[in-house]
Amino acid sequence: MTVTVQDLKNSLRIDHPLDDSLLDAYLKTATSFVVSAVDSTKTVAAYAADPRFDFAVSLLAQHWYANRGVDGAAYVPDSVVSMIQQLRGANNGDRE
């Protein structure tokens, strides 16, 4: 599963298309951010089966949208950091 713009809109309770391109940009950036934070040598496909990846991406994109134009947008929510740490741990189990 991958997070879609419609998933973000549902979570954020947005019922108009005005911010779709902005949400798409946040989604793409959050995806890259989480992959890089976990293991930049892997691709998104490596995390496709792990719901924690989608959850972290969704939460981060929602946070950036809700805090756009505010200094708080630079802060990464603890729930996202927690998911990243769990994904790192799961990723380390794959190494020999």
C-alpha positions in Angstrom: 0.0 0.0 0.0 1.1 3.5 -0.6 -0.3 6.7 0.7 -2.3 8.8 -1.8 -3.4 12.4 -2.0 -6.9 11.2 -1.3 -5.8 9.4 1.8 -4.2 12.6 3.1 -7.4 14.6 2.2 -9.5 12.1 4.1 -7.2 12.3 7.2 -7.1 16.1 7.0 -10.9 16.3 6.3 -10.3 18.3 3.1 -13.2 18.1 0.6 -11.9 20.3 -2.2 -9.2 20.0 -4.8 -7.5 23.4 -4.2 -4.5 21.9 -2.3 -4.1 18.7 -4.2 -0.8 19.7 -5.8 0.5 21.0 -2.4 -0.5 17.7 -0.8 1.2 15.7 -3.6 4.4 17.7 -3.0 4.3 17.1 0.7 3.6 13.4 0.1 6.5 12.9 -2.3 8.8 14.8 0.1 7.7 12.9 3.1 8.2 9.6 1.3 11.8 10.6 0.4 12.4 11.9 3.9 11.3 8.6 5.6 13.3 6.4 3.1 16.4 8.5 3.7 15.9 8.5 7.5 15.6 4.7 7.6 18.1 3.6 5.0 19.0 5.7 2.0 20.4 2.6 0.2 16.8 1.1 -0.2 13.9 2.2 -2.3 10.2 2.8 -1.4 9.5 -0.7 -2.7 11.5 -2.2 0.2 9.0 -0.8 2.6 5.8 -1.5 0.6 4.6 -4.3 2.9 5.2 -2.5 6.2 2.3 -0.3 7.3 4.6 1.7 9.6 6.2 3.2 6.5 2.9 4.5 5.2 1.9 5.7 8.6 5.1 7.7 9.0 4.8 9.2 5.5 1.1 10.1 6.1 1.7 11.7 9.5 4.7 13.7 8.3 2.8 15.0 5.2 -0.2 15.9 7.3 2.0 17.7 9.8 3.7 19.8 7.1 0.3 20.7 5.6 -1.2 21.6 9.0 1.8 23.7 9.9 2.6 25.3 6.6 4.0 28.8 7.0 4.8 28.1 10.7 8.2 27.5 12.2 6.7 24.3 13.8 6.8 22.7 10.4 10.6 22.1 10.8 9.8 19.9 13.8 9.3 16.2 13.1 6.5 14.8 15.3 7.5 12.2 17.8 5.1 9.6 16.3 7.0 9.9 12.9 10.4 9.6 14.7 9.1 6.5 16.5 8.0 4.9 13.2 11.3 5.7 11.7 13.2 4.1 14.6 11.0 1.0 14.4 11.6 0.7 10.6 15.4 1.1 11.3 15.2 -1.8 13.7 13.3 -4.0 11.3 15.7 -3.0 8.5 18.7 -4.0 10.7 17.2 -7.5 11.0 17.6 -7.9 7.2 21.4 -7.4 7.3 23.7 -10.3 7.8 
